[in-house]
Amino acid sequence: MVKSAVLVLEDGTSFYGKCIGIQGFSVGEVVFNTSMTGYQEILTDPSYFKQIITFTYPHIGNVGVNTKDEESMKIYATGMIIREQSIIPSNYRSEMSLPDYLKKHRIIAISGIDTRKLTLLIRKNGTQNGCIMSLNIGNYNDAYRLAKSFRGIENTNLADMITTRHKYYWNTTVNKNINEKKSTCIERKFFVVVYDFGVKKSILRILHNKNCILLIVPSYAHYSDVLKLKPDGIFLSNGPGDPRPCIYVINTIKKFLKKNIPIFGICFGYQLLALASGAKIIKMKYGHHGGNHPVKNITDNTVYITSQNHNFSVDRNSINSNIKITHISLFDKTIQGIAIKDKKAFGFQGHPESSPGPQDIVRLFDKFINLMNT
Ligand SMILES: NC(=O)CC[C@H](N)C(=O)O
């Protein structure tokens, strides 16, 4: 293999490989994702903004890419690290090869990396910042300097950087060939205001298919403007980075809670709901990114295999009497779901919309519909 790119971590560790996206450099927090399928959905998930994704699955690009599997309009991950790139994509849905897609979206990526060694390093020492650099524009020292100078994803409001600037209605049904049942026997439509912190299309698609009229609003949408619209429910989306600096929307959620409007938060949105209810958020050692995470519903002792993508977690020590823990991770016992006592508000840390991943817990969307229907 011709070595044409280097990955350097902030601790100085380097991995040489082949440049498979555009030439240049990219800096971000290096995380690993253990999903065996769904690289396109993962790359286009806006929650990965400012992160470089290591795919632990060793062969990436096999099925090419297509427009229906995009979770947003572009690749949000800052870079991609893989073991081996599939040379010939083969799938009836494929519209383009992965390397061409990376180039179209101007993404830096590196292949030929010992992703097992890199993953074990992250697991042992925790997430690190890193830089991928093509060797025609710089060397190890340049990449090392850039990796060390990246400020990281903590204490920055990334959601405000990528949220929609204008409100819009969502009314597209994209057929993903997956088993999405319409809402059970409920004929009425629900008007849901979706706070967009980097929302995945799959979430909108599922809510739309369940009879919701969706108005997507910016992360900084004003409480009274939204209230005037008389929504049946508020949805708080997934999103990138640290929820703690998002003070404005946390205060907005507090006001919605006082009004007892039904609220459903997924991942970033769930973390914001927890913050608005008085809990604290902490950064995890290396987060959860994958499609095989067992989560237990502690109210009925059922276990679900879930899709996960998060770096922050609700601090168990900060749970107060307003918050009921509903789900925990069976990997590390971290909190995975909460409900707010005496309110129609709940949230889930993982991704019930999956995409990619198992659909075990997609019924949480029905729980939201039922809350709006009562
Ligand atoms: N998928 C998400 O919404 C991620 C939430 C948050 N940015 C975290 O990393 O924990």
PDBQT file of the ligand as one rigid body, heavy atoms in Angstrom, charges set to zero:
ROOT
HETATM    1  N1  LIG A 401     -26.732  11.539  18.849  1.00  0.00    +0.000 N 
HETATM    2  C1  LIG A 401     -26.806  12.567  19.624  1.00  0.00    +0.000 C 
HETATM    3  O1  LIG A 401     -27.794  13.294  19.666  1.00  0.00    +0.000 OA
HETATM    4  C2  LIG A 401     -25.585  12.874  20.436  1.00  0.00    +0.000 C 
HETATM    5  C3  LIG A 401     -25.839  13.730  21.654  1.00  0.00    +0.000 C 
HETATM    6  C4  LIG A 401     -24.615  14.427  22.197  1.00  0.00    +0.000 C 
HETATM    7  N2  LIG A 401     -23.997  15.241  21.187  1.00  0.00    +0.000 N 
HETATM    8  C5  LIG A 401     -23.623  13.421  22.732  1.00  0.00    +0.000 C 
HETATM    9  O2  LIG A 401     -22.613  13.257  22.111  1.00  0.00    +0.000 OA
HETATM   10  O3  LIG A 401     -23.824  12.801  23.741  1.00  0.00    +0.000 OA
ENDROOT
TORSDOF 0
